[in-house]
Amino acid sequence: MTRRLLLALLLFAAVPALRGQEQTQLRTQLQARGLPDELVNQVEQIAADATAQGIPAGPIADKAIEGWAKRVPPQRIAAAVRLYAGRMVQAQEAVRAGGMTDAPGHVVAAATEAMAQGIEGGHVQEMVRAAPGPEAAGSGMSVATALRAQGMPPDQAAAVVIEAWRRGETVAQVLDMPSLARAMQAQGMSPADVGQRMMQGSGAMQGGQHGRPSGVPPPERPGRGQQRPPGQ
């Protein structure tokens, strides 16, 4: 009994120590990028509130650094970061509801960006369920975000990714989709028509490997959780 109690106390004490270490790293990262102390303090507090709810601090810091690099006023950066953290909480709930109880930070960030583009939490859940793993889930949500940014309706952008996973397509094939969509739009197809075509599967699109139309250059694949300008 004494040994178990000691172990529990050590684990309990380790949690605040770990959070303190993360906060120190966050502050150092923000200061290294030149953010003023007042803004660093605000971002640090927002991150602390978020991590208390299980949200990773890394994407929050990245959002603040992105805004500072774009010379956005500090007040707007703080407001955008606070809004982003709130969206991350909602995104994490959707990811967990999809069955990923311990989602990596990049998956939560990708879900956040997808929902910011109008993709509903229910569709995020479906993308998580359909994906073969966390890496694929994050990549798929980034692809849905990219398709949405190209003008595809949000429910359709999610459905294209969901159906691709259900067909057993690879991560590489799914990451090709924004490039394929651009190529088809360049041929005169509307975003909605592109979505309908892609729902049929990449094999239904004539052309080269993975259904890429002939003459189309290699794709520019979306990264993990595409970034949006602060305040949007």
C-alpha positions, 0 to 999 in steps of 0.5 A: 500500500505504501509503495502504491501511494508513493508512486501515485504521489510521484506521478501527481507531482510530475504533471505540474512539472511537465506542464511547467517545462512545456510553458518554459519551452513555449515562452522561449520559442516565442521570444526567440521569434521576436514577439514582445513580452506582453504578447508572449504573456498573452499567448502563454496564458491562452496556451496554458488554458488550452493545455489544461483541456488537453489541447497541444500548445505547439499549434497555438504558438505556431499561430502566434508566430505566423501572425507576427511574421506577417506583421499583424498587430499584437492585439489582433494576434492575441484575439486570433490565437484565442479564437484558434484555441477555442476552435481547437477544443471543438475540433478535439471533441470531434476527433475524439468522437470519431474514435481517436481518444489520444489524437496527436497535435497535428491531427487536432490542428488539421481538424481545426483548420478543416472546421474553420473552412466550414467542414462540420464536426460530424464530417470530421468524425467520419474522416477520422473513422474512415482513415486507416490511422492518425497520419492518414486522418491528419493528411485527409483533413488537410486535403479536405481543407485544400479542396474547400479552399478551391471552392468545393462545398464543405460537405462534398470536400469531406465526402471526397476524402471519406470515400477515398479512404473507404475505397482503400486509396493510399495517403499518396493518392489522397494527397494528390487530390488538390492537384487533380482538382486544380487540373480539372478546374483548369479544364473548365469543370466547376468545383462541385462537378470536380467533387462529383467526378472525384467521388467516383474514384481516381480510377474514373479520371483518365490520365496517368498514374493515380488518375492524374490527367496527362500533362499535369505536373506533380502535385503540391501536397498540403501540409499538416493542418494548413495555416490560415492568416490570424483573424480569419 
